[in-house]
Amino acid sequence: MKKYTILKLVMKSVLGKLNFPLALSIDVTYKCNLNCKHCYFKKQKYTHELSEDEWANKIREIKRLYNIIHCTWVGGEPLLRKNIIEANKKFFIFNWIVTNGTLEIPDWKDCIFFVSIDGTKKFHERIRGKMTFDKIKNNIINSKSKIFLDMVINSMNYTCIENMLKEWSGTNVKGINFDFYTPLRKDDELFIPFNKRDKILDKILELKKEYGESILLSKKAIELMKSQNYKKIIGENCIVKKSALCLDPEGKIKKPCVMGMVDCENCGCIVPYALTVFLNKDLESLRILSKLTP
């Protein structure tokens, strides 16, 4: 049934008949058991979150208004409230859960898990804290769920991309996504300027010759991220603003996207680039999307 639904979505995208919004992003909790250096979320200082019943009512309300088929469960650390996800994932055809991986990963066959790994052990623990990497890796290796990794490239870890790919190659991880750090302010020291980002993107393109679509960035999406192209995709032109509804822990709509108030003009999120090339019928993007289904 789900594979058939994917084919229908692909055909709709080809024909240009998709109705937005299609996706929902839920900050299911403001709480987290880590204190990562690059976290945009903790700067937003939430102190209240909806109860289980309130989230159930909110999700039903949204489903009545929109034909939402996809939900990304984020936070905070969403698995701190996995009971809410478990009770409400039935409302969506596709469910992605973005987790730091320090908690046991549920054996949910109808979900995709993105585990945040920010490089090899040395770099990851500089960003996310000591004694986290081995625990996360153990949880991943012992999981039966469909798991992908997500690395946020920043000024601290950009040198270890190739070593990270080597380390996880041959494991149960199905693929690795790369984003660039989106700054919270203009002088953010973790931000990588676009001219330097171009060189990193060229390196990723070179690595794709070996790792292929295990790297979850299509070649066309990578090219769009480069300095001569990115302004056409992000900022005021960002397609995510109309394709997704993003809810904060209180159930209120976040703008402009799941990240809230960050430096939108220097966005490093892969989603607007990936979605743009998908809607322009890029075959590699369609193949990658087919991997990101239960």
Helices and strands as residue ranges (DSSP letters): H 2-15, E 23-27, G 42-44, H 52-65, E 70-74, G 78-81, H 82-88, G 89-91, E 94-99, E 112-116, H 121-128, H 133-141, E 146-153, G 158-160, H 161-168, E 176-180, H 194-211, G 212-214, H 219-224, G 230-232, G 235-237, H 240-243, E 244-247, G 264-266, H 271-279, H 283-291
